[in-house]
Structure formats: C-alpha cells, structure tokens
Amino acid sequence: MGRVSGKVAVITGAGSGVGRACMKLFATEGARVVGASRTQSNLNETLAQVRSNGGEGVVLARDLSADTAAEELFELAVRTYGRVDMLVHAAGVGYSWMDKSPGSMNDVADTTPEKWREVMRINLDACYLACRAAVLRMKAQGGGAIVNVASISGFQGLAAAHAYTAAKAGIINLTRSLCVAYAKDNIRANCLAPGFIDTPMVASIISLFDDPETADRLAPMRRPGTPEEMAYGCLYLASDEASYCNGTVLVVDGGTTARQ
C-alpha cells in the first residue's frame, strides 16, 4: 500500500528536476499523476518513466504563467480522474534562465522592469494561478494538500538574482497565508525550501562543489542535493503522514542555512 494510494496529484514543472522526480515518486507510492511543464518532449519522457514503473498519469504542455493554463491543467485532472487531492507546484526558473534571458538574474540596479516582471510572472504569478485553481476545487470536494517548492533564497539575501529571491519569498508567504485562510476548509498548504539541488536550473554553478573548500561553504554535507531527495520532502508534506503540518516551510539544504 503506497503512501498516497488512491490520491490524484497535480504536479507542475514535471518535465525535469524536482517536478519529474515527484511525478515518478508519487506514482510509485500509488497516486495517479497529472503533470505539466512547457515542453512536450520532456513531459513525454517523464510519463514514459512513470508508466515503465507501473504508474498511471497524463501530461499537459503549457506555459503555467499564462492566465488560463492552470485552469486547463486542473480541468484535465478532474476530467480524467474525477478530483484533485494534491498539488505540488515545482515549476519555475532559476540561474539557468539567464542563458535564455540575459539580465534576468541580476541585482536590482541591473534588472530592467521587463526582466523583473518576466521572472515574477514565471515564478510567482504561476504559483498563484496554480494555487487558486487548486483551492477552488479542494474547497468544493472537502479538502486537499498543497506543496509549493520555494528555495532557501526566499529568506536569504543574495548579491544577485533579486527578482528570483523576491519571487521565492513571495511563494513562502503566499503558502503561509493559504494555510491561515483555508485550514478551516481542510486544505493544508506547506512549502519545501531546497538548497543547492543538482538540476538543470543550477547546472551553470553546480561545478562549485568540485572544490572541497568551496563545497564546504556551500553546504556542510559538501554536495548538492538530488531531485529525488526533494521529492521525498514533497511526498511527506502532501501525504496524510503530515496531517498536522500546515504553513510549514521544510528546509532541505544539506545544512546550508544552519550556519546562519
């Protein structure tokens, strides 16, 4: 018997990284999974991995920052499986986005209004839209669980990536506010705050761990985390095992923030 057997989970960012790991783990643990990300080919690969392990799921390629995308995603979930019990919102961009969008991960003085709005739209607006779609359906069905993937950068100051850090801070406090507003509706909302995770999002800086001295400064465990380790955190927060966790920010960072 899996930890989320019989549940339906909507998972964003499912084409790679933490979202893909969540799709695979939640399906292994008995959930029917509905995944979304921008790129159909990545989603197809994720779904093939889910099905090769005996899991069940469907996918939808959408830009989740578009106003209608979350509604389309949740409509697909309800149409296919009848309900939505869990949302894991893992979609977003990080340091690797500056390769596609130069200037998007700069400090405030070097971030144009256009780049600021771009990152906020992808990282924060998309979270709002996904949470809104989830809350509307979970209230109607009597409850559910929301897990938003933020970052330790949501409560740390950084020299750059100011739009990113502001968006992640917004996700954290949005999640806490969802808890306060909707606990009465049997909806739990919690947050995962990863540190350095070995995903395409931070591929440009992950080589810093090759130097033992630098690695020690980045994380006392001297290595980046894995998407699978983050997925286990999301699974716990979404499952009934965490039935009294609400408004929690679960830090999974190998000890990075322990030095503060």
Backbone torsions as a table, in degrees:
resi	resn	phi	psi	omega
1	MET	NA	121.1	-178.9
2	GLY	-77.1	164.1	-175.9
3	ARG	-72.5	-19.5	176.6
4	VAL	-129.6	35.0	-178.7
5	SER	-59.0	135.9	177.3
6	GLY	80.6	-3.4	-179.2
7	LYS	-90.9	161.0	175.6
8	VAL	-116.3	124.5	-176.4
9	ALA	-119.1	126.1	170.2
10	VAL	-94.4	128.2	-175.6
11	ILE	-130.5	121.1	178.1
12	THR	-97.7	162.8	-174.4
13	GLY	68.7	26.7	-169.7
14	ALA	-77.9	-3.0	-177.5
15	GLY	-79.0	-16.2	-178.7
16	SER	-165.7	176.4	170.3
17	GLY	55.7	-136.7	-175.3
18	VAL	-64.7	-39.8	179.3
19	GLY	-61.4	-43.8	177.2
20	ARG	-63.4	-43.9	179.1
21	ALA	-60.6	-38.3	177.7
22	CYS	-66.3	-43.3	177.8
23	MET	-55.1	-47.6	-176.3
24	LYS	-68.4	-44.7	-177.1
25	LEU	-69.2	-45.7	-179.6
26	PHE	-61.7	-39.6	178.2
27	ALA	-65.7	-41.6	177.1
28	THR	-60.5	-33.8	-179.1
29	GLU	-88.3	11.9	168.7
30	GLY	105.2	-2.7	180.0
31	ALA	-82.7	152.3	165.7
32	ARG	-91.3	128.8	-167.7
33	VAL	-114.0	141.3	179.0
34	VAL	-125.1	110.7	-172.2
35	GLY	-111.1	150.4	178.1
36	ALA	-141.0	146.4	168.5
37	SER	-165.0	-176.8	-176.3
38	ARG	-73.0	-34.9	-164.2
39	THR	-109.9	118.7	-175.9
40	GLN	-61.5	-40.8	-177.2
41	SER	-63.3	-38.3	176.9
42	ASN	-66.4	-41.1	177.5
43	LEU	-63.5	-41.1	178.9
44	ASN	-60.2	-39.3	178.5
45	GLU	-66.0	-42.8	177.2
46	THR	-60.8	-47.2	-177.6
47	LEU	-64.2	-36.4	177.0
48	ALA	-62.6	-39.0	178.1
49	GLN	-68.3	-39.3	176.6
50	VAL	-60.1	-48.7	-175.7
51	ARG	-70.6	-31.9	179.2
52	SER	-65.9	-21.9	177.0
53	ASN	-96.7	10.5	177.1
54	GLY	88.0	9.6	-178.8
55	GLY	-85.7	169.8	-178.4
56	GLU	-126.3	133.8	179.9
57	GLY	-171.1	171.5	174.0
58	VAL	-138.2	162.4	-178.5
59	VAL	-136.1	159.9	179.2
60	LEU	-145.5	122.7	178.6
61	ALA	-86.3	116.4	-179.9
62	ARG	-151.8	151.5	166.2
63	ASP	-81.6	106.3	-170.8
64	LEU	-72.1	-7.3	174.8
65	SER	-85.1	-9.2	175.3
66	ALA	-72.0	143.6	-171.4
67	ASP	-58.1	-33.7	-173.8
68	THR	-96.6	-7.7	-170.4
69	ALA	-64.5	-46.0	-178.3
70	ALA	-63.3	-40.0	177.5
71	GLU	-61.1	-42.9	178.5
72	GLU	-62.8	-39.2	-179.7
73	LEU	-65.0	-46.8	-178.8
74	PHE	-71.1	-32.6	174.9
75	GLU	-63.3	-39.9	175.9
76	LEU	-61.3	-43.8	-179.4
77	ALA	-62.0	-46.3	-178.6
78	VAL	-69.0	-39.9	179.0
79	ARG	-64.0	-36.3	-176.1
80	THR	-84.1	-42.9	-171.2
81	TYR	-121.9	-3.8	171.8
82	GLY	92.0	-15.6	-176.6
83	ARG	-167.9	172.9	172.2
84	VAL	-134.4	117.2	-178.6
85	ASP	-95.8	-26.9	-173.8
86	MET	-143.2	141.1	168.0
87	LEU	-119.5	128.0	167.0
88	VAL	-116.0	110.2	-179.3
89	HIS	-98.1	102.2	-178.1
90	ALA	-114.1	1.2	-177.9
91	ALA	-71.4	147.7	176.6
92	GLY	159.7	174.7	177.8
93	VAL	-122.7	154.3	178.7
94	GLY	-136.8	-144.6	-172.8
95	TYR	-57.3	-34.2	-178.1
96	SER	-66.3	-17.8	-179.3
97	TRP	-64.9	-24.9	-178.3
98	MET	-67.9	-18.9	174.6
99	ASP	-69.4	-36.7	177.6
100	LYS	-86.7	-29.5	-175.0
101	SER	-134.1	79.0	-179.3
102	PRO	-55.0	137.5	-178.9
103	GLY	92.2	-4.3	-176.5
104	SER	-81.5	-17.5	-177.3
105	MET	-118.0	37.0	-179.6
106	ASN	-96.5	176.5	171.4
107	ASP	-75.3	171.0	-174.6
108	VAL	-55.9	-44.8	-176.0
109	ALA	-62.4	-29.3	-177.5
110	ASP	-107.7	17.2	175.6
111	THR	-109.3	118.9	178.6
112	THR	-73.7	157.8	175.4
113	PRO	-55.1	-35.9	179.2
114	GLU	-62.9	-46.0	-179.5
115	LYS	-68.8	-37.8	176.8
116	TRP	-57.9	-51.1	-178.6
117	ARG	-64.4	-34.7	178.9
118	GLU	-60.5	-51.4	-178.2
119	VAL	-67.7	-40.0	178.8
120	MET	-64.8	-38.4	179.1
121	ARG	-63.5	-45.8	-177.0
122	ILE	-71.4	-40.8	-172.1
123	ASN	-93.0	-36.0	-176.3
124	LEU	-105.9	-46.8	179.6
125	ASP	-59.7	-41.2	179.8
126	ALA	-62.1	-36.7	177.3
127	CYS	-64.5	-46.3	176.9
128	TYR	-56.4	-47.4	-177.0
129	LEU	-63.8	-41.2	179.0
130	ALA	-66.5	-43.4	179.9
131	CYS	-65.1	-40.0	179.0
132	ARG	-61.7	-46.6	178.4
133	ALA	-61.4	-38.8	179.2
134	ALA	-67.1	-48.0	-176.6
135	VAL	-61.0	-43.4	-178.8
136	LEU	-58.5	-39.6	-178.7
137	ARG	-82.0	-37.0	-179.5
138	MET	-68.3	-36.3	175.4
139	LYS	-60.7	-42.7	-177.2
140	ALA	-68.1	-30.1	-175.9
141	GLN	-98.6	-5.1	174.8
142	GLY	103.1	11.5	174.8
143	GLY	142.3	176.5	179.7
144	GLY	168.0	-176.6	-178.4
145	ALA	-135.3	134.4	178.3
146	ILE	-117.9	132.3	173.8
147	VAL	-126.4	117.4	176.4
148	ASN	-103.9	132.7	178.8
149	VAL	-91.4	113.0	179.7
150	ALA	-105.0	-125.2	-179.5
151	SER	-174.3	154.3	171.8
152	ILE	-63.7	-18.6	176.2
153	SER	-69.8	-9.0	175.6
154	GLY	-75.3	-13.6	175.1
155	PHE	-134.1	15.4	173.0
156	GLN	-116.3	143.9	171.5
157	GLY	-82.4	137.3	176.9
158	LEU	-123.7	155.4	-179.7
159	ALA	-74.1	-20.2	-179.7
160	ALA	-140.2	-171.3	178.5
161	ALA	55.9	43.7	-173.9
162	HIS	-68.7	-34.7	175.2
163	ALA	-65.5	-39.2	178.3
164	TYR	-62.5	-49.2	-177.5
165	THR	-65.2	-37.7	178.4
166	ALA	-65.7	-40.3	179.0
167	ALA	-65.0	-42.1	-179.8
168	LYS	-67.8	-36.1	173.7
169	ALA	-63.5	-39.3	177.3
170	GLY	-62.7	-39.5	178.2
171	ILE	-62.4	-42.2	-179.8
172	ILE	-61.3	-47.9	-176.4
173	ASN	-76.7	-29.0	171.2
174	LEU	-60.5	-44.5	179.9
175	THR	-60.6	-44.9	178.9
176	ARG	-63.9	-36.3	178.4
177	SER	-69.7	-36.6	174.8
178	LEU	-59.5	-41.5	177.1
179	CYS	-56.5	-50.3	-176.5
180	VAL	-64.1	-38.9	-175.2
181	ALA	-77.6	-36.0	-166.6
182	TYR	-118.9	7.9	175.0
183	ALA	-57.9	-35.4	180.0
184	LYS	-64.4	-20.1	179.0
185	ASP	-96.4	12.5	179.6
186	ASN	65.5	31.1	175.5
187	ILE	-109.5	121.5	175.5
188	ARG	-97.6	140.7	177.8
189	ALA	-132.9	120.0	-179.3
190	ASN	-133.4	168.2	-172.3
191	CYS	-131.0	138.8	169.9
192	LEU	-103.4	131.8	178.9
193	ALA	-118.5	91.1	179.0
194	PRO	-73.9	158.2	168.5
195	GLY	-95.3	-132.9	178.3
196	PHE	-77.9	116.8	-177.7
197	ILE	-120.3	136.4	-176.6
198	ASP	-76.6	80.8	177.9
199	THR	-131.5	168.0	176.8
200	PRO	-57.1	-24.5	-177.1
201	MET	-62.1	-31.8	-178.6
202	VAL	-120.2	24.1	-176.9
203	ALA	-58.7	-31.4	-175.6
204	SER	-71.6	-18.0	-177.5
205	ILE	-120.6	-1.5	-174.7
206	ILE	-67.0	-21.5	178.9
207	SER	-66.2	-13.2	175.9
208	LEU	-58.9	-24.8	179.6
209	PHE	-75.2	-8.3	178.8
210	ASP	-70.8	-23.6	177.8
211	ASP	-93.4	115.1	-175.6
212	PRO	-55.8	-38.6	-178.8
213	GLU	-67.9	-43.9	177.1
214	THR	-65.8	-41.9	179.6
215	ALA	-58.4	-39.3	179.5
216	ASP	-64.4	-36.1	178.0
217	ARG	-70.8	-33.2	-178.8
218	LEU	-74.7	-38.8	-179.6
219	ALA	-159.8	129.6	179.6
220	PRO	-55.7	-26.2	177.4
221	MET	-77.4	-7.0	173.2
222	ARG	61.3	30.7	174.6
223	ARG	-156.4	156.6	172.5
224	PRO	-75.9	159.7	172.9
225	GLY	-77.8	170.6	177.7
226	THR	-109.4	154.9	175.0
227	PRO	-56.0	-35.7	-179.1
228	GLU	-65.1	-37.6	177.8
229	GLU	-64.5	-35.9	176.8
230	MET	-69.8	-37.6	-179.4
231	ALA	-62.6	-36.5	177.4
232	TYR	-64.9	-36.3	175.2
233	GLY	-63.5	-43.9	177.7
234	CYS	-63.3	-40.9	179.4
235	LEU	-60.7	-45.0	178.9
236	TYR	-59.4	-49.6	-176.0
237	LEU	-64.4	-32.3	-178.7
238	ALA	-81.8	-22.1	-172.8
239	SER	-85.0	168.0	178.4
240	ASP	-67.9	-14.9	176.0
241	GLU	-61.4	-25.7	-179.3
242	ALA	-103.6	34.7	-171.5
243	SER	-62.5	-19.5	177.0
244	TYR	-109.0	10.9	172.7
245	CYS	-90.3	118.1	178.7
246	ASN	-150.9	126.5	-174.9
247	GLY	77.0	14.1	-177.9
248	THR	-80.2	143.1	168.7
249	VAL	-113.3	104.9	-178.2
250	LEU	-89.0	111.9	-179.7
251	VAL	-86.9	124.5	178.9
252	VAL	-129.3	87.7	-168.3
253	ASP	-136.3	13.3	-180.0
254	GLY	64.4	15.3	177.5
255	GLY	98.6	5.2	-176.1
256	THR	-54.7	-46.4	-176.3
257	THR	-84.0	-3.3	-179.7
258	ALA	-68.7	-21.3	-178.8
259	ARG	-80.2	-11.0	-176.4
260	GLN	-74.8	NA	NA
